Amino acid sequence: MSTARTTVATWNVEWATTRGRRGAEVRDRLTRLAADILVVTEGRRGLLPDDGYTLDGGDDWGYAIEPDRRKVLVYSRQPLSDVIRIESGGGAGRVVAALTETPIGPVRLLAVCIPWSRARVSTGRRDAAPWSEHLACLDQIEDLINGLNSSIPVIVAGDFNQKIPRARQPILVADRLAEVMTGWTCHTAGTTDDGQLIDHIASNVDCVDVRTWPGTTGDLRLSDHSGVVCELAPIPT
């Protein structure tokens, strides 16, 4: 049995800057994870570890463009190749996929920041209905997944903007996410030490450990999200 492990983490850092006490703590926490793959949502590239390789989903997701803000950022210890971005519709700026090598072999990473329920409803372009951007993004993710090489393991990580299992989101919305994720196990579903998450990690490999951390430390608020890290392993044969 293989003892190889790949560490994958994700955290929505709520637009933390690289300045000040909060930014320093967020950056330090991300670095101390020592992750092979890290997906940061609502973040800035300067928060990522200095070593390794990075990419992002683009700078336009239907709101005013700010040069250093990105809805989704990826860090990998190894080079990232065969990059795919969604550049229109609900997934614009919010979805990026790439191949990378890990201790368990090559994987396809799909990094996401799926729109929240009221994305572009009363802010940004103001051209959407509740949940419409979320559902449109799920449609695009499904199309992207269907075009991937099925022989390469897939890891999906980022801000799903849904609790799993369903909490207060409409049944239709929860069912659509489950449908899109058919074939993958959401390793972060259910109640954790930091409650039910909306930042998730899912894959079609094995998960041997899940750990979370809160969005606060002492008297300092770091984010309105808890973060999560998974240790992934090849499926036993």
Backbone as JSON, one array per atom type, in Angstrom:
{
  "sequence": "MSTARTTVATWNVEWATTRGRRGAEVRDRLTRLAADILVVTEGRRGLLPDDGYTLDGGDDWGYAIEPDRRKVLVYSRQPLSDVIRIESGGGAGRVVAALTETPIGPVRLLAVCIPWSRARVSTGRRDAAPWSEHLACLDQIEDLINGLNSSIPVIVAGDFNQKIPRARQPILVADRLAEVMTGWTCHTAGTTDDGQLIDHIASNVDCVDVRTWPGTTGDLRLSDHSGVVCELAPIPT",
  "N": [[0.84, -1.2, 0.0], [0.55, 2.2, -0.84], [2.25, 4.86, 0.8], [2.23, 7.47, 0.22], [1.26, 10.9, 0.41], [-0.77, 13.74, -0.26], [-1.04, 17.09, 0.49], [-3.7, 19.26, 0.67], [-5.18, 22.41, 0.78], [-7.68, 24.9, 1.53], [-9.01, 28.23, 1.68], [-11.1, 30.98, 2.18], [-10.15, 34.19, 2.36], [-11.32, 36.61, 2.73], [-10.63, 39.05, 1.41], [-8.27, 39.89, 2.67], [-5.49, 42.04, 3.14], [-1.99, 42.44, 2.31], [-0.84, 43.86, 4.25], [-0.26, 44.99, 7.64], [-1.3, 43.6, 10.86], [-3.32, 41.65, 10.58], [-3.03, 40.76, 7.87], [-0.41, 39.75, 7.99], [-0.73, 37.6, 9.75], [-2.57, 35.98, 8.36], [-1.06, 35.33, 6.07], [1.1, 34.0, 7.28], [-0.22, 31.82, 8.4], [-1.16, 30.49, 6.11], [1.3, 29.8, 4.96], [2.41, 28.14, 6.93], [0.87, 25.88, 6.69], [2.13, 24.27, 4.88], [1.33, 23.18, 2.43], [0.87, 21.06, -0.44], [-0.8, 21.79, -2.46], [-2.65, 24.73, -2.67], [-5.58, 26.56, -2.4], [-6.75, 29.71, -2.52], [-9.35, 31.9, -1.89], [-11.02, 34.99, -2.7], [-8.74, 36.7, -2.38], [-5.27, 37.81, -2.36], [-2.33, 37.73, -4.35], [0.06, 38.18, -3.0], [-0.29, 37.05, -0.52], [0.27, 34.39, -0.7], [2.52, 31.55, -0.29], [6.09, 32.02, -0.74], [7.67, 30.28, -2.24], [7.35, 27.83, -4.92], [4.63, 27.69, -7.36], [2.22, 29.78, -8.98], [-1.12, 30.7, -9.94], [-4.09, 32.36, -11.24], [-7.68, 33.0, -11.46], [-8.3, 35.12, -13.09], [-9.15, 38.66, -13.51], [-11.7, 39.71, -13.75], [-14.85, 39.44, -12.64], [-17.34, 40.47, -12.85], [-17.53, 42.7, -11.27], [-16.19, 45.88, -10.09], [-12.88, 46.24, -11.23], [-10.02, 45.56, -9.38], [-6.59, 45.87, -9.17], [-4.95, 44.0, -7.63], [-6.66, 42.15, -6.51], [-8.15, 38.91, -6.47], [-10.61, 36.51, -7.25], [-10.13, 33.78, -7.14], [-7.24, 31.98, -6.34], [-4.33, 30.02, -6.96], [-1.85, 27.98, -5.51], [0.95, 25.93, -6.0], [3.34, 23.42, -5.23], [4.69, 22.33, -7.33], [5.22, 22.82, -10.91], [2.54, 24.3, -12.82], [0.37, 23.36, -15.39], [-1.32, 23.15, -18.63], [-3.51, 24.95, -18.39], [-6.81, 25.98, -17.74], [-9.28, 28.4, -18.0], [-12.43, 29.78, -17.04], [-14.0, 32.24, -18.79], [-16.25, 33.75, -19.21], [-19.71, 34.5, -18.43], [-21.3, 33.11, -15.44], [-19.11, 31.86, -14.25], [-16.88, 33.37, -14.81], [-13.68, 34.55, -14.03], [-13.72, 33.09, -11.73], [-13.15, 30.41, -11.76], [-10.59, 28.1, -12.29], [-8.55, 25.7, -13.82], [-5.93, 23.25, -13.69], [-3.1, 21.17, -14.47], [-0.92, 19.38, -12.29], [2.0, 18.03, -10.66], [2.13, 15.84, -7.87], [2.83, 14.38, -4.59], [1.3, 12.04, -4.78], [1.18, 11.56, -7.41], [0.33, 12.72, -10.79], [-2.22, 15.21, -10.88], [-5.36, 16.73, -11.65], [-6.23, 19.87, -10.86], [-9.07, 21.66, -9.87], [-9.95, 24.74, -9.21], [-12.13, 26.81, -7.44], [-14.42, 29.55, -6.96], [-17.39, 29.69, -6.36], [-20.21, 31.64, -7.2], [-21.96, 33.51, -4.65], [-25.31, 33.51, -3.27], [-26.53, 35.97, -3.95], [-24.97, 37.14, -5.87], [-24.11, 39.7, -8.07], [-26.7, 40.68, -8.03], [-27.74, 42.96, -6.55], [-25.46, 44.39, -6.49], [-22.3, 45.11, -8.18], [-22.63, 44.25, -11.57], [-25.38, 44.11, -11.5], [-27.24, 42.49, -12.86], [-28.45, 40.09, -12.44], [-30.46, 37.39, -11.04], [-31.44, 36.11, -7.77], [-29.36, 33.41, -6.93], [-28.93, 32.82, -9.62], [-26.42, 33.29, -10.87], [-24.84, 31.54, -9.47], [-25.93, 29.02, -10.19], [-25.48, 29.13, -12.95], [-22.71, 29.11, -13.02], [-22.22, 26.56, -11.96], [-23.22, 25.02, -14.08], [-21.28, 25.61, -16.01], [-18.99, 24.59, -14.78], [-19.65, 21.88, -14.79], [-19.61, 21.38, -17.56], [-16.89, 21.82, -18.04], [-15.71, 19.8, -16.46], [-16.66, 17.54, -17.79], [-15.11, 17.53, -20.02], [-12.59, 16.72, -19.27], [-9.65, 14.63, -18.99], [-10.33, 11.47, -18.04], [-8.63, 9.68, -16.86], [-6.9, 10.88, -15.15], [-6.6, 11.78, -11.78], [-8.89, 14.0, -10.11], [-9.01, 16.96, -8.22], [-11.09, 19.05, -6.51], [-11.34, 22.24, -5.22], [-12.03, 24.99, -3.03], [-14.21, 27.84, -2.57], [-17.38, 26.89, -2.25], [-19.74, 28.07, -1.63], [-21.93, 26.82, -0.55], [-23.33, 24.91, 2.05], [-22.74, 21.51, 2.89], [-24.1, 18.56, 4.04], [-27.23, 19.94, 2.72], [-28.27, 23.07, 4.04], [-29.69, 25.93, 4.47], [-30.0, 26.63, 1.85], [-31.82, 26.66, -1.29], [-33.56, 23.66, -2.25], [-33.33, 22.92, -4.94], [-30.92, 24.13, -5.65], [-29.02, 22.89, -3.97], [-29.32, 20.26, -4.87], [-28.45, 20.52, -7.49], [-25.72, 21.11, -7.22], [-24.88, 18.69, -6.05], [-25.39, 17.0, -8.2], [-23.6, 17.92, -10.16], [-21.23, 17.28, -8.91], [-21.14, 14.55, -8.95], [-19.45, 11.5, -8.74], [-17.29, 12.42, -7.38], [-16.02, 12.66, -4.07], [-17.01, 14.67, -1.42], [-14.89, 15.69, 0.86], [-15.1, 17.36, 2.97], [-17.64, 17.62, 3.85], [-20.5, 17.81, 6.09], [-20.5, 18.25, 9.71], [-17.84, 19.98, 11.2], [-15.02, 20.61, 13.42], [-15.16, 23.32, 13.38], [-17.74, 23.94, 12.68], [-20.29, 23.73, 10.06], [-18.94, 23.86, 6.84], [-18.41, 26.15, 4.05], [-16.33, 26.34, 2.41], [-14.7, 24.0, 0.55], [-13.22, 20.73, -0.1], [-12.98, 18.35, -2.55], [-12.71, 15.15, -4.16], [-11.64, 12.43, -6.34], [-9.95, 10.67, -5.16], [-8.52, 9.08, -2.22], [-9.19, 10.21, 1.13], [-7.45, 10.81, 4.05], [-7.29, 12.37, 6.27], [-8.77, 15.24, 7.8], [-8.62, 18.6, 8.64], [-9.52, 21.59, 10.33], [-9.57, 25.21, 10.73], [-10.41, 28.13, 12.62], [-11.82, 31.36, 11.67], [-10.79, 33.31, 13.26], [-8.28, 34.44, 15.56], [-7.39, 34.55, 18.79], [-7.96, 37.84, 19.69], [-8.2, 38.71, 17.14], [-9.74, 39.1, 14.07], [-9.6, 37.18, 11.23], [-10.91, 36.22, 8.94], [-14.22, 35.79, 7.52], [-14.69, 33.19, 7.08], [-14.06, 29.76, 7.92], [-11.11, 27.78, 7.51], [-9.75, 24.89, 5.73], [-7.92, 21.82, 5.59], [-6.84, 18.96, 3.85], [-5.55, 15.64, 3.88], [-4.63, 13.75, 1.27], [-4.71, 10.6, -0.43], [-3.67, 7.87, -2.59], [-6.28, 5.8, -3.92], [-6.78, 2.74, -2.29], [-5.68, -0.3, -3.76]],
  "CA": [[0.0, 0.0, 0.0], [1.32, 3.43, -0.92], [2.19, 5.76, 1.95], [2.29, 8.84, -0.3], [0.18, 11.8, 0.81], [-0.78, 15.08, -0.82], [-1.73, 18.04, 1.37], [-4.48, 20.25, -0.09], [-5.88, 23.31, 1.69], [-8.41, 26.02, 0.93], [-9.49, 29.23, 2.64], [-11.53, 32.29, 1.72], [-9.52, 35.09, 3.32], [-12.15, 37.83, 2.85], [-9.9, 40.2, 0.89], [-7.17, 40.33, 3.53], [-4.38, 42.66, 2.43], [-0.68, 41.96, 2.76], [-0.34, 44.81, 5.23], [-0.8, 44.98, 8.98], [-1.29, 42.39, 11.69], [-4.19, 40.63, 10.0], [-2.39, 40.2, 6.69], [0.76, 38.96, 8.39], [-1.19, 36.35, 10.35], [-3.14, 35.16, 7.29], [0.04, 34.82, 5.25], [1.84, 33.03, 8.08], [-1.03, 30.61, 8.52], [-1.12, 29.8, 4.81], [2.64, 29.24, 4.77], [2.63, 27.05, 7.9], [0.17, 24.68, 6.25], [3.07, 23.46, 4.08], [0.47, 22.44, 1.5], [1.31, 20.82, -1.81], [-1.73, 22.59, -3.27], [-3.38, 25.69, -1.85], [-6.54, 27.39, -3.12], [-7.18, 30.86, -1.73], [-10.41, 32.66, -2.56], [-11.12, 36.39, -2.26], [-7.41, 36.96, -1.83], [-4.23, 38.52, -3.1], [-1.19, 36.83, -4.6], [1.09, 38.41, -1.99], [-0.55, 36.24, 0.68], [0.68, 33.01, -0.95], [3.93, 31.25, 0.02], [7.04, 32.57, -1.72], [8.18, 29.25, -3.13], [6.3, 27.2, -5.7], [4.07, 28.25, -8.59], [0.9, 30.34, -8.73], [-1.96, 31.23, -11.03], [-5.38, 32.83, -10.75], [-8.79, 32.84, -12.38], [-8.54, 36.34, -13.85], [-9.49, 39.82, -12.7], [-13.05, 40.23, -14.05], [-15.97, 38.56, -12.26], [-18.57, 41.23, -12.89], [-17.46, 43.82, -10.33], [-15.09, 46.78, -10.41], [-11.59, 45.54, -11.22], [-8.94, 46.08, -8.54], [-5.45, 45.15, -9.75], [-4.35, 42.89, -6.89], [-7.68, 41.24, -5.99], [-8.56, 37.78, -7.29], [-11.61, 35.64, -6.62], [-9.54, 32.47, -6.88], [-5.79, 31.89, -6.53], [-3.79, 28.68, -6.78], [-0.43, 27.78, -5.25], [1.38, 24.54, -6.09], [4.78, 23.22, -5.08], [5.23, 21.93, -8.62], [4.68, 23.64, -12.0], [1.14, 24.17, -13.24], [0.31, 23.34, -16.85], [-2.62, 22.86, -19.23], [-4.41, 25.82, -17.62], [-8.12, 26.28, -18.33], [-10.06, 29.38, -17.25], [-13.74, 30.18, -17.53], [-13.82, 33.68, -19.02], [-17.52, 34.42, -19.46], [-20.82, 33.96, -17.64], [-21.21, 33.07, -13.98], [-17.82, 31.37, -13.79], [-15.78, 34.25, -15.21], [-12.82, 34.99, -12.95], [-14.0, 32.32, -10.52], [-12.83, 29.0, -11.97], [-9.37, 27.83, -13.04], [-8.11, 24.31, -13.71], [-4.56, 23.04, -14.15], [-2.42, 19.93, -14.11], [0.31, 19.52, -11.51], [2.52, 16.82, -10.04], [2.02, 15.8, -6.41], [3.39, 13.13, -4.07], [0.51, 10.86, -5.18], [1.17, 11.5, -8.87], [-0.3, 13.87, -11.45], [-3.64, 15.47, -10.59], [-5.99, 17.91, -12.24], [-6.85, 20.72, -9.84], [-10.13, 22.57, -10.27], [-10.07, 25.72, -8.14], [-13.39, 27.5, -7.67], [-15.11, 30.42, -6.02], [-18.72, 29.69, -6.95], [-20.9, 32.84, -6.72], [-22.93, 33.38, -3.57], [-26.71, 33.54, -3.73], [-26.94, 37.27, -4.48], [-23.93, 37.7, -6.73], [-24.54, 40.59, -9.16], [-28.13, 40.99, -7.94], [-27.88, 44.37, -6.18], [-24.13, 45.0, -6.58], [-21.64, 44.75, -9.43], [-23.38, 44.57, -12.79], [-26.81, 44.16, -11.15], [-27.98, 41.92, -13.99], [-28.74, 38.69, -12.1], [-31.48, 37.05, -10.05], [-30.86, 35.28, -6.72], [-28.85, 32.07, -7.26], [-28.76, 32.57, -11.05], [-25.0, 33.22, -11.19], [-24.37, 30.29, -8.85], [-26.35, 27.89, -11.04], [-24.79, 29.25, -14.24], [-21.34, 28.68, -12.79], [-22.25, 25.1, -11.85], [-23.35, 24.49, -15.45], [-19.98, 25.73, -16.68], [-18.08, 23.62, -14.15], [-20.02, 20.57, -15.31], [-19.09, 21.28, -18.93], [-15.44, 21.7, -17.95], [-15.4, 18.46, -15.94], [-16.97, 16.54, -18.82], [-14.06, 17.56, -21.04], [-11.3, 16.35, -18.7], [-9.13, 13.27, -19.14], [-10.84, 10.74, -16.88], [-7.59, 8.83, -16.26], [-6.12, 11.68, -14.19], [-7.42, 12.16, -10.62], [-9.33, 15.39, -10.03], [-9.23, 17.56, -6.91], [-11.86, 20.3, -6.59], [-11.16, 22.95, -3.95], [-12.36, 26.4, -3.03], [-15.43, 28.31, -1.93], [-18.56, 26.38, -2.95], [-20.88, 28.88, -1.22], [-23.01, 25.96, -0.07], [-23.05, 23.9, 3.06], [-23.04, 20.15, 2.46], [-25.37, 18.54, 3.31], [-28.0, 21.17, 2.59], [-28.72, 23.81, 5.22], [-30.8, 26.81, 4.13], [-30.08, 26.91, 0.42], [-32.94, 25.97, -1.94], [-33.33, 22.26, -2.6], [-32.87, 22.88, -6.32], [-29.51, 24.54, -5.69], [-28.25, 21.81, -3.36], [-29.37, 19.1, -5.76], [-27.64, 20.78, -8.68], [-24.32, 20.92, -6.83], [-24.65, 17.25, -5.9], [-25.39, 16.41, -9.53], [-22.36, 18.3, -10.82], [-20.12, 16.63, -8.22], [-21.25, 13.1, -9.04], [-18.16, 10.9, -9.05], [-16.31, 12.93, -6.44], [-16.42, 12.67, -2.66], [-16.71, 15.92, -0.71], [-14.25, 15.27, 2.1], [-15.33, 18.39, 3.99], [-19.08, 17.67, 4.13], [-20.89, 17.51, 7.46], [-20.07, 19.16, 10.76], [-16.43, 19.89, 11.59], [-14.74, 21.31, 14.68], [-15.5, 24.73, 13.17], [-19.08, 24.01, 12.12], [-20.43, 23.35, 8.65], [-18.13, 24.72, 5.99], [-18.76, 26.38, 2.65], [-15.08, 26.11, 1.7], [-14.68, 22.54, 0.48], [-12.26, 19.96, -0.9], [-13.59, 17.11, -3.03], [-11.82, 14.47, -5.1], [-11.89, 11.01, -6.59], [-8.94, 9.87, -4.48], [-8.86, 8.81, -0.83], [-8.86, 11.24, 2.12], [-7.1, 10.14, 5.3], [-7.36, 13.3, 7.4], [-9.36, 16.56, 7.55], [-8.44, 19.51, 9.77], [-10.04, 22.93, 10.08], [-9.18, 26.26, 11.65], [-11.42, 29.19, 12.61], [-11.46, 32.63, 11.04], [-10.29, 34.24, 14.26], [-7.22, 33.97, 16.44], [-7.41, 35.49, 19.89], [-8.86, 38.98, 19.47], [-8.01, 39.16, 15.76], [-10.55, 38.49, 13.02], [-8.84, 36.96, 10.01], [-11.82, 36.0, 7.82], [-15.55, 35.32, 7.9], [-14.73, 31.77, 6.75], [-13.08, 28.82, 8.44], [-10.32, 27.12, 6.48], [-9.7, 23.43, 5.85], [-6.82, 21.13, 4.93], [-7.05, 17.51, 3.73], [-4.46, 14.78, 3.45], [-5.18, 12.86, 0.26], [-3.89, 9.44, -0.73], [-4.23, 7.05, -3.66], [-7.29, 4.82, -3.52], [-6.15, 1.42, -2.15], [-6.02, -1.28, -4.8]],
  "C": [[0.88, 1.25, 0.0], [1.15, 4.27, 0.34], [2.26, 7.22, 1.51], [1.06, 9.64, 0.12], [0.35, 13.14, 0.09], [-1.62, 15.98, 0.08], [-2.38, 19.13, 0.53], [-5.26, 21.1, 0.91], [-6.63, 24.38, 0.92], [-8.95, 26.93, 2.01], [-9.91, 30.48, 1.87], [-11.06, 33.3, 2.76], [-10.16, 36.48, 3.35], [-11.35, 39.1, 2.51], [-8.84, 40.74, 1.86], [-6.07, 40.95, 2.67], [-3.07, 42.05, 2.93], [-0.1, 42.85, 3.85], [-0.94, 44.53, 6.61], [-0.79, 43.61, 9.64], [-2.14, 41.28, 11.08], [-3.53, 39.96, 8.8], [-1.21, 39.32, 7.02], [0.33, 37.61, 8.95], [-1.79, 35.43, 9.29], [-2.03, 34.53, 6.46], [0.83, 33.76, 6.0], [1.08, 31.72, 8.2], [-1.02, 29.81, 7.22], [0.23, 29.13, 4.58], [2.86, 28.04, 5.67], [1.87, 25.78, 7.55], [1.08, 23.73, 5.49], [2.33, 22.6, 3.07], [1.18, 22.2, 0.17], [0.49, 21.64, -2.79], [-2.53, 23.46, -2.33], [-4.29, 26.5, -2.76], [-7.03, 28.47, -2.17], [-8.23, 31.62, -2.52], [-10.57, 34.02, -1.89], [-9.81, 36.81, -1.6], [-6.53, 37.76, -2.75], [-3.01, 37.62, -3.23], [-0.11, 36.99, -3.55], [0.89, 37.64, -0.71], [-0.04, 34.81, 0.53], [2.14, 32.8, -0.56], [4.85, 31.71, -1.1], [7.55, 31.52, -2.7], [7.05, 28.71, -4.0], [5.83, 28.03, -6.88], [2.64, 28.7, -8.32], [0.19, 30.67, -10.03], [-3.27, 31.7, -10.43], [-6.42, 32.7, -11.84], [-9.07, 34.05, -13.25], [-9.09, 37.44, -12.96], [-10.9, 40.35, -12.91], [-14.1, 39.19, -13.71], [-17.26, 39.35, -12.12], [-18.66, 42.37, -11.9], [-16.32, 44.73, -10.76], [-13.75, 46.06, -10.26], [-10.61, 46.28, -10.33], [-7.71, 45.24, -8.84], [-4.96, 43.93, -8.96], [-5.37, 41.92, -6.31], [-7.98, 40.13, -6.99], [-9.58, 36.95, -6.53], [-11.04, 34.27, -6.3], [-8.06, 32.48, -7.27], [-5.35, 30.47, -6.24], [-2.3, 28.77, -6.49], [-0.15, 26.29, -5.36], [2.88, 24.46, -5.9], [5.46, 22.93, -6.42], [4.59, 22.78, -9.73], [3.24, 23.3, -12.35], [1.08, 24.28, -14.75], [-1.11, 23.07, -17.31], [-3.72, 23.64, -18.52], [-5.68, 26.1, -18.42], [-8.82, 27.29, -17.42], [-11.43, 29.52, -17.87], [-13.74, 31.7, -17.62], [-15.1, 34.42, -19.33], [-18.58, 33.81, -18.55], [-20.53, 33.93, -16.15], [-19.87, 32.63, -13.46], [-16.65, 32.26, -14.13], [-15.0, 34.73, -14.0], [-12.9, 34.13, -11.7], [-13.58, 30.85, -10.61], [-11.54, 28.9, -12.78], [-8.96, 26.39, -12.78], [-6.69, 24.2, -14.25], [-4.08, 21.66, -13.74], [-1.2, 20.24, -13.26], [0.73, 18.15, -10.98], [2.42, 16.95, -8.53], [2.67, 14.52, -5.91], [2.59, 11.88, -4.43], [0.4, 10.75, -6.7], [0.52, 12.72, -9.48], [-1.77, 13.99, -11.07], [-4.08, 16.67, -11.4], [-6.67, 18.66, -11.1], [-7.9, 21.59, -10.49], [-10.39, 23.49, -9.1], [-11.26, 26.62, -8.43], [-13.71, 28.51, -6.58], [-16.5, 30.64, -6.61], [-19.5, 30.88, -6.38], [-21.87, 32.56, -5.57], [-24.32, 33.67, -4.11], [-27.1, 34.86, -4.4], [-25.85, 37.94, -5.31], [-24.55, 38.46, -7.9], [-26.05, 40.85, -9.17], [-28.32, 42.48, -7.64], [-26.54, 45.1, -6.15], [-23.48, 44.54, -7.88], [-22.47, 45.16, -10.63], [-24.88, 44.65, -12.59], [-27.68, 43.61, -12.29], [-28.4, 40.48, -13.73], [-29.89, 38.58, -11.12], [-30.83, 36.19, -8.97], [-30.56, 33.86, -7.22], [-28.58, 31.86, -8.75], [-27.28, 32.45, -11.44], [-24.39, 31.93, -10.64], [-24.69, 29.1, -9.75], [-25.67, 27.94, -12.4], [-23.35, 28.77, -14.12], [-21.27, 27.16, -12.66], [-22.4, 24.45, -13.22], [-22.0, 24.51, -16.17], [-18.95, 24.76, -16.1], [-18.37, 22.21, -14.66], [-19.47, 20.37, -16.72], [-17.57, 21.1, -18.92], [-15.04, 20.3, -17.51], [-15.6, 17.4, -17.02], [-15.89, 16.48, -19.9], [-12.69, 17.12, -20.55], [-10.94, 14.91, -19.01], [-9.49, 12.47, -17.89], [-9.8, 9.85, -16.22], [-6.76, 9.57, -15.23], [-7.02, 12.06, -13.03], [-7.72, 13.66, -10.6], [-9.52, 15.79, -8.57], [-9.95, 18.88, -7.14], [-11.75, 20.99, -5.23], [-11.52, 24.42, -4.11], [-13.64, 26.69, -2.28], [-16.63, 27.86, -2.76], [-19.8, 27.23, -2.68], [-22.14, 28.04, -0.99], [-22.49, 25.08, 1.05], [-23.5, 22.54, 2.53], [-23.02, 19.25, 3.71], [-26.13, 19.87, 3.42], [-28.38, 21.75, 3.94], [-29.92, 24.66, 4.83], [-30.93, 27.1, 2.64], [-31.26, 26.15, -0.2], [-32.58, 24.54, -2.32], [-32.77, 22.14, -4.01], [-31.37, 23.17, -6.42], [-28.62, 23.44, -5.11], [-28.2, 20.59, -4.26], [-28.5, 19.3, -7.0], [-26.15, 20.62, -8.37], [-23.99, 19.44, -6.7], [-24.56, 16.56, -7.26], [-24.06, 16.68, -10.25], [-21.18, 17.53, -10.22], [-20.22, 15.11, -8.2], [-19.9, 12.51, -9.47], [-17.04, 11.38, -8.16], [-16.88, 12.87, -5.03], [-16.05, 14.02, -2.06], [-16.18, 15.57, 0.67], [-14.56, 16.2, 3.26], [-16.82, 18.55, 4.3], [-19.34, 17.36, 5.6], [-20.34, 18.54, 8.43], [-18.61, 18.91, 11.13], [-16.26, 20.57, 12.95], [-15.08, 22.79, 14.59], [-16.82, 24.88, 12.44], [-19.15, 23.48, 10.7], [-19.7, 24.36, 7.78], [-18.84, 25.05, 4.69], [-17.51, 26.37, 1.77], [-14.84, 24.6, 1.71], [-13.51, 22.01, -0.34], [-12.94, 18.65, -1.26], [-12.63, 16.46, -4.02], [-12.33, 13.08, -5.41], [-10.69, 10.17, -6.18], [-9.36, 9.72, -3.02], [-8.46, 10.0, 0.05], [-8.62, 10.56, 3.46], [-7.15, 11.07, 6.5], [-7.95, 14.63, 6.93], [-9.16, 17.4, 8.8], [-8.95, 20.9, 9.38], [-9.42, 23.93, 11.04], [-10.19, 27.39, 11.54], [-10.9, 30.45, 11.93], [-11.01, 33.69, 12.02], [-9.12, 33.6, 15.01], [-7.08, 34.99, 17.56], [-8.41, 36.59, 19.64], [-8.85, 39.46, 18.03], [-8.9, 38.38, 14.81], [-9.72, 38.4, 11.75], [-9.74, 36.88, 8.79], [-13.19, 35.65, 8.38], [-15.74, 33.85, 7.53], [-13.74, 31.01, 7.62], [-12.33, 28.21, 7.27], [-10.23, 25.63, 6.73], [-8.51, 22.88, 5.06], [-7.09, 19.64, 4.95], [-5.74, 16.84, 3.34], [-5.05, 13.73, 2.52], [-4.18, 11.76, -0.08], [-4.48, 8.68, -1.91], [-5.29, 6.11, -3.12], [-6.63, 3.45, -3.43], [-6.61, 0.47, -3.25], [-5.81, -2.7, -4.3]]
}
